[in-house]
């Protein structure tokens, strides 16, 4: 497979088309110095030009192999790994104290140190992990919740806070102070039993139907050109074809939700439709909050198409644990955790053994 550097350059070069021409060796010649001298600058250059994919390509996700390599080279963590395998001394230096306090919960798997199910990240990889967690600007609480599902290192929480506080985009789009307290809706015990819906927009030239499940806090977003009853019913049909019909649907008193056509659709599918109090949209607070979360999330994601922004926001939101439940919306709704690039950090011993067995079988068969 080659080194990681070779693999990365191979990925970059896939963006280009080649025409291979044979040239005899006798016609090859070394480049002379004069051919490499720069030409004098004429006029103003446009610094906005980009070489295809080089400036815009994201760094590849960090894998277990990289963490293993960094752990072996990290002065502190390599010693912690040895102590985990051979036993801890009675007294350790101050830099080992955070690990010593957790020594009964530390383990070693595939050359990586784990605290419970979380991978301990060496110093060299922490900045890259912070950038990966902060990719969609989820905020301090969500960023901490996602990090605690996969990784740990001493002082991780404070570094996450500094990362968000130093981010101009996060500070520009942070929430306003909380208003007066509201009476909360009763939490349904089963997923997809009560949905709250609302339209976000006009926003970025479109209307967005935002649907949130009251049990799991799972959010679905459907772009639309208008917010008519016909369009709303069409988007709800798409949603219901995936997750099924809810028992109750809560909306405001917008014309798209109160027409006879929409009422007939609710009755035909056996869904109880509840509307919020007139002139008090905050009574549909769950949908209002989901709309706010969606808008702020999209604003923080730079570049790419609108569809890509929406997909990235939804994926990151759905895998991030909620502060109230400690579980992600995907786990609450589907009873499983969605696979993400952060899963590449977790050692996969089963896959490693399977590959070795397959290699042994190929050698034996030949």
C-alpha positions in Angstrom: 0.0 0.0 0.0 3.0 2.3 0.5 3.6 5.0 3.1 0.8 7.4 4.2 2.6 10.2 2.3 2.6 8.2 -0.9 -1.1 7.3 -0.4 -2.0 11.0 0.1 -0.2 12.1 -3.1 -1.8 9.3 -5.0 -5.2 10.6 -3.8 -4.4 14.1 -4.9 -3.2 13.0 -8.4 -6.5 11.2 -9.0 -8.1 14.5 -9.9 -6.0 14.9 -13.0 -6.2 13.1 -16.4 -3.0 11.8 -18.0 -1.8 11.0 -21.4 1.2 8.7 -21.1 3.8 8.9 -23.9 6.8 6.6 -24.2 10.1 8.3 -24.4 13.4 6.3 -24.9 16.0 6.7 -22.1 18.6 8.2 -24.5 16.3 11.2 -24.9 16.0 11.8 -21.2 18.1 14.7 -19.9 18.5 16.4 -16.5 16.9 19.8 -16.1 19.4 22.6 -16.3 19.5 25.5 -13.9 18.3 28.1 -16.4 15.1 26.3 -17.0 14.2 26.5 -13.3 14.9 30.3 -12.9 11.7 32.3 -12.3 10.5 34.8 -14.9 10.2 38.5 -13.9 6.9 39.4 -12.4 4.7 41.3 -15.0 1.6 43.0 -13.7 -0.5 42.0 -10.7 -1.0 38.3 -10.0 -4.3 36.9 -8.9 -3.7 35.1 -5.7 -7.3 33.6 -5.7 -6.4 30.9 -8.3 -6.4 27.4 -6.8 -4.7 24.3 -8.0 -7.3 21.7 -8.4 -8.1 20.0 -5.1 -4.8 21.0 -3.5 -6.0 24.0 -1.4 -9.5 22.7 -0.8 -8.9 19.0 0.1 -9.4 18.1 3.7 -6.8 16.2 5.6 -7.4 12.4 5.9 -9.0 11.3 9.2 -6.7 10.0 11.9 -6.6 6.2 12.3 -5.6 3.7 14.9 -2.3 3.1 13.2 -1.3 6.8 13.5 -2.4 6.9 17.2 -0.3 3.8 17.8 2.8 5.3 16.1 2.4 8.6 18.0 1.9 6.7 21.3 5.2 4.8 20.8 7.0 8.1 20.1 5.4 10.2 22.9 7.6 10.4 25.9 4.8 10.5 28.5 2.3 8.2 26.9 4.8 5.5 25.9 5.8 5.2 29.6 2.2 5.0 30.6 1.7 2.2 28.1 4.6 0.3 29.7 3.2 0.7 33.2 -0.2 -0.4 32.0 1.4 -3.7 30.8 4.0 -4.3 33.6 2.5 -2.5 36.6 2.6 1.0 38.1 5.2 2.3 40.5 4.1 3.6 43.9 5.0 7.2 43.1 5.1 9.0 39.7 6.0 12.5 38.5 3.4 15.3 38.3 3.0 14.8 34.5 1.9 11.2 35.0 -0.7 12.1 37.8 -3.7 12.4 35.4 -2.9 8.9 34.2 -2.0 7.4 37.6 -5.4 8.6 39.0 -7.1 6.5 36.3 -4.6 3.5 36.3 -7.3 1.0 37.3 -9.4 2.0 34.2 -6.5 2.2 31.7 -5.8 -0.6 29.3 -3.8 -1.3 26.2 -5.2 -2.4 22.9 -3.4 -2.7 19.6 -0.6 -0.4 20.8 -3.0 2.3 22.0 -3.8 3.3 25.5 -7.5 3.3 26.3 -9.4 4.9 29.2 -12.5 2.7 29.3 -13.7 2.8 25.7 -12.0 6.1 24.9 -8.7 6.3 23.1 -6.0 8.4 24.9 -4.6 10.7 22.2 -0.9 11.6 22.4 0.2 15.2 22.3 1.0 15.2 18.6 -2.5 14.3 17.5 -4.6 16.5 19.9 -4.7 19.5 17.6 -5.9 17.5 14.7 -8.6 15.8 16.8 -9.7 19.2 18.0 -10.0 20.4 14.4 -11.9 17.3 13.5 -14.4 17.7 16.4 -14.7 21.4 15.6 -15.2 20.9 11.8 -18.9 21.9 11.9 -18.6 24.4 14.8 -21.0 22.5 17.1 -20.3 24.6 20.2 -18.7 23.8 23.5 -21.3 21.4 25.0 -21.8 19.4 21.8 -18.1 19.3 21.1 -17.4 18.0 24.6 -20.2 15.4 24.3 -18.8 14.1 21.0 -15.2 14.0 22.2 -16.2 12.1 25.4 -17.7 9.3 23.2 -14.3 8.6 21.5 -11.2 10.2 23.0 -9.5 11.6 26.1 -6.4 13.4 27.2 -5.5 15.5 30.3 -7.1 18.9 30.1 -9.2 18.0 27.0 -12.3 19.9 28.2 -10.4 23.2 28.8 -8.7 22.9 25.4 -12.1 22.4 23.8 -13.4 25.6 25.5 -10.3 27.5 24.3 -10.8 26.2 20.7 -14.5 27.4 20.6 -13.8 30.7 22.4 -11.0 31.6 20.0 -13.1 30.7 17.0 -14.5 33.9 15.3 -17.3 31.9 13.6 -18.5 30.4 16.8 -18.5 33.7 18.7 -20.3 35.4 15.9 -23.1 32.9 15.9 -23.4 32.1 19.6 -26.8 32.1 21.3 -28.4 35.1 23.0 -29.1 34.9 26.7 -32.0 32.7 27.7 -35.4 34.3 28.0 -38.1 33.7 30.5 -38.6 30.0 31.5 -41.3 28.1 29.7 -43.4 25.2 30.7 -41.8 22.1 29.0 -43.6 19.5 27.0 -43.9 16.1 28.5 -41.1 13.8 27.3 -42.6 10.9 25.3 -41.2 7.5 26.3 -41.1 6.0 22.8 -39.3 7.4 19.7 -41.1 9.0 16.8 -44.4 9.3 18.7 -44.5 13.1 18.8 -43.0 15.3 16.2 -42.6 19.1 16.2 -42.3 20.8 12.8 -41.7 24.4 11.6 -40.3 26.2 8.6 -37.0 27.9 8.6 -36.8 30.7 6.1 -36.7 32.4 3.8 -33.1 31.4 4.5 -30.3 31.2 1.9 -32.9 31.6 -0.8 -35.0 28.6 0.3 -37.5 27.4 2.8 -36.6 24.5 5.0 -39.1 22.2 6.6 -37.5 21.2 10.0 -38.8 18.1 11.7 -37.7 17.1 15.2 -38.6 14.0 17.3 -39.5 14.9 20.8 -38.0 11.7 22.2 -34.7 11.4 20.5 -34.2 15.0 19.3 -33.5 13.6 15.9 -33.8 16.4 13.2 -34.8 16.0 9.6 -34.5 19.0 7.2 -36.2 19.2 3.8 -35.4 22.1 1.5 -38.3 23.6 -0.4 -39.1 26.6 -2.7 -42.4 27.4 -1.0 -44.2 26.6 2.3 -47.5 25.6 0.9 -49.7 22.7 2.2 -49.0 20.7 -0.9 -45.2 21.0 -0.5 -45.4 20.3 3.3 -47.4 17.1 2.7 -45.0 16.0 0.0 -42.0 16.4 2.4 -43.8 14.7 5.3 -44.6 11.8 3.0 -40.8 11.4 2.3 -40.1 11.5 6.0 -42.8 9.1 7.0 -41.7 6.6 4.4 -38.4 6.3 6.3 -39.4 6.5 9.9 -43.1 5.7 9.9 -46.2 7.6 11.1 -46.1 9.5 14.4 -49.0 9.6 16.9 -48.9 13.4 17.3 -47.6 16.3 15.2 -47.2 19.8 16.7 -46.9 22.9 14.5 -47.7 26.6 14.6 -50.7 28.2 13.0 -49.1 28.9 9.6 -51.3 28.6 6.6 -49.4 25.6 5.4 -50.3 23.7 8.6 -54.0 24.8 9.0 -55.5 24.3 5.6 -58.2 21.8 4.9 -55.8 19.8 2.7 -53.4 19.5 5.5 -56.1 18.5 8.0 -57.3 15.8 5.6 -53.8 14.4 5.3 -53.5 14.2 9.1 -56.9 12.5 9.5 -56.2 10.0 6.7 -53.0 8.9 8.4 -54.4 8.8 12.0 -52.2 11.6 13.3 -53.3 13.9 16.0 -52.5 17.5 15.0 -51.8 20.1 17.7 -51.2 23.7 17.0 -49.4 26.2 19.3 -51.2 29.2 20.8 -51.7 32.0 18.3 -49.1 34.8 18.4 -47.0 32.6 20.8 -44.6 30.6 18.6 -42.5 29.8 21.6 -45.1 27.4 22.8 -43.7 25.1 20.0 -40.3 25.6 21.6 -38.8 22.3 20.4 -39.3 23.2 16.7 -38.2 26.8 17.3 -35.0 25.5 19.0 -34.4 23.0 16.2 -34.8 25.8 13.6 -32.3 28.0 15.5 -29.8 25.1 15.8 -30.1 24.4 12.1 -29.6 28.0 11.0 -26.6 28.5 13.3 -25.1 25.3 12.2 -25.4 26.1 8.5 -24.0 29.6 9.0 -20.8 28.1 10.6 -20.1 25.7 7.7 -18.0 27.6 5.1 -17.9 26.7 1.4 -19.4 23.7 -0.4 -22.9 23.5 -1.8 -26.0 24.0 0.2 -26.9 20.3 0.0 -23.4 19.4 1.4 -23.7 21.9 4.2 -27.1 20.5 5.2 -25.8 16.9 5.1 -22.7 17.7 7.1 -24.7 19.6 9.7 -27.3 16.8 10.1 -24.7 14.0 10.3 -22.6 15.8 12.9 -25.8 16.7 14.9 -27.1 13.1 14.8 -23.9 11.5 16.1 -23.3 14.1 18.9 -24.7 13.0 22.4 -27.4 15.3 23.9 -26.7 16.9 27.2 -29.9 15.7 28.8 -29.7 12.0 27.8 -26.0 11.5 27.3 -26.9 9.6 24.0 -26.8 10.8 20.4 -30.1 11.2 18.5 -29.2 8.2 16.3 -28.8 6.0 19.4 -32.1 7.2 20.9 -34.0 6.7 17.6 -32.4 3.7 16.0 -30.6 2.1 19.0 -27.3 2.2 17.3 -24.4 4.6 16.9 -23.7 5.9 13.4 -20.3 5.1 12.1 -18.1 8.2 11.6 -14.4 9.0 10.9 -13.9 9.1 14.7 -14.5 5.4 14.7 -11.2 5.0 12.9 -9.5 5.9 16.2 -10.9 2.8 17.9 -8.7 -0.3 17.6 -10.4 -3.1 15.6 -8.7 -6.3 16.8 -11.3 -8.5 15.2 -10.6 -7.1 11.7 -6.8 -7.3 12.3 -7.1 -11.0 13.2 -9.3 -11.7 10.3 -6.8 -10.1 7.9 -4.0 -12.2 9.3 -6.0 -15.4 9.0 -6.8 -14.6 5.4 -3.2 -13.9 4.7 -2.2 -17.2 6.3 -4.8 -19.0 4.2 -3.5 -17.5 0.9 0.1 -18.4 1.8 -1.0 -22.0 2.7 -3.1 -22.4 -0.5 -0.3 -21.3 -2.7 
